[in-house]
């Protein structure tokens, strides 16, 4: 079974990982227009329990590996780490590749890499490039742990920094190491809920695979 996933969000990457967990013989392709996955944009990395996904989904996080006292991970590094693990598991990741025509059974692409441009046939195509359905915009900032302002949504990282999120105008503290923007429901739930969404989408795709199997009988 040959499956295409369009997009490089955490939901998309989690879907690809979960597909490989459930369908070990599947040939999974992931397409993105970006030059790399992760390390591009920053989003919420707050978690309640580590790891938020199966251990084998995560490659070496190096200095960003959460410690016992941390409840946040640098999101861009985390996405990069699980994308590396995804590639190591056999998923074919197409970087710098634009999908110009998409149907349920093929993807027309233009981009770099070994395939260049052309039409690629697939058994299943899942387009996950759409933006978030919510319009809530959050502001975020990263500062040295211990020097952060008093805000409700915070996450301490293992590298000695703290990420903070709030809804509303920019807070000028003079101590930000990084400032961020993110659109979504709740920064505290983002990491875990997007992984869960990917797993659920993968289950639905597996059901579709089963229904398409030659020996499947509809009862």
KADAWO-V689680 format. One record per helix or strand. SS is the DSSP state (A for helix, B for strand). FROM is the first residue (numbers start at 1). LEN is the number of residues. If there is no record, write none. Layout:
SS,FROM,LEN
SS,FROM,LEN
This chain:
B,2,5
A,10,13
B,27,5
B,46,1
A,55,3
A,62,3
B,72,1
A,75,14
B,92,3
B,97,6
B,106,6
B,117,5
B,124,4
B,137,8
B,153,4
B,161,6
B,178,6
A,190,23
